């Protein structure tokens, strides 16, 4: 967590919906100069977390309660005053709120049906694929708002967000991944679930030639981790054991639906570590996983709808 990270409340210009958002500093790496020195640049990013309310006071209270429940050191920035609306905007908002409260879907697969009669999986799909808190102009956006509000009233939004968050951020994942790549168990391939120690050595303690050839071939395979190293221009970092490692962080895997490397990637890294321990030249890796509140759409994409 960067000391410049913060949660904040904002309001959509069209929907007049107070929303909770997360602002954080992210790292971008690039190579400069003849020596291709790696330079880190900090970039501020913003993500939408969830709706709060159309009412200013209620929105501020909800934001404070949500933040209190986090027991987080990341500060919360509230708005000082409500967003000013013209009489026309106020009238349009009242009409919209009445339609949302009525709960009849104006368009889509279940047009003219009450939202309570709609399949839960469809509501999940609408919130994930259509809902946008900053849009309020047409019938499709109204339909999506009705679905969001109903899901929120039923507690489904919190359920889906928690499901996705738990899937993405396993508190034990850092230790799990580091133990895997520092061990000798294959997660995939012809030796799946087997230990190199059990099948790879002769009675005299030497690595079998056929096994060594396989390990060297396997270690050269390209993985998503190699893409991460290239895309972020990750430098090798000196660790406390005097060795240099590529440090793999949770934010490096945001493009992966699961938010984590696959078993294949972990197995390749394991083989590279194993060969490095035997004197062969291969890079070393270390996982450092930090929790981060997921944007709503990312959490929904990871959640299951039952």
Order of alpha helices (4+ residues) and beta strands (2+ residues): beta-beta-beta-alpha-beta-alpha-alpha-alpha-alpha-alpha-alpha-alpha-alpha-beta-beta-alpha-beta-alpha
